[in-house]
Amino acid sequence: MTTVSANREVNRNRHLLVVDDDDRIRTLLKEFLARNGFRVTAARDAHAARRLLDTLDFDLAVFDVMMPGEDGFSLARWLRGRSGSSAATPILMLTARGLPEDRIEGLSLGADDYLSKPFEPQELLLRIEAILRRANARPTGQERLKLGAAPSIWTGPSCLSAKSPCA
């Protein structure tokens, strides 16, 4: 099995939200990501994205910044300000606004990554997969510490008793 097909298998259970006002870009992104194994839901503006985020769970969101009405920065700020698990949804900003101050603003609002248009589709795919790997590696809630859950590996004498042969 090649790396690409292995990634497709891993990606198969991942649900992405793509928010972009440009119909052509939104369609191309949806088709490209679906060919690489993702389930993709698309929205053409922040209003539609909010409705989707209120009703569905996503593994990652891709936001365009420059959209009519509410921009992607505002949408990211709204998502990070929510309560519940959706507030932790990873965000990748994908935009023509690629100046350093734009990237800094996006990242300071809680975006996990920022990619400027034009971009290479393979780079977008690799960035999405990297964000998802990091998101899965984060401990959450009670998973952080489990005392007594792991079996003891040491089978020798205990060094904690007064009659210990370890001294």
WOWO-V663235 format. One record per helix or strand of 2 or more residues. SS is the DSSP state (hx for helix, st for strand). FROM is the first residue (numbers start at 0). LEN is the number of residues. If there is no record, write none. Layout:
SS	FROM	LEN
SS	FROM	LEN
//
This chain:
hx	2	9
st	14	5
hx	22	13
st	38	5
hx	45	10
st	59	4
hx	71	9
hx	84	4
st	89	6
hx	99	9
st	112	4
hx	120	17
hx	140	3
//
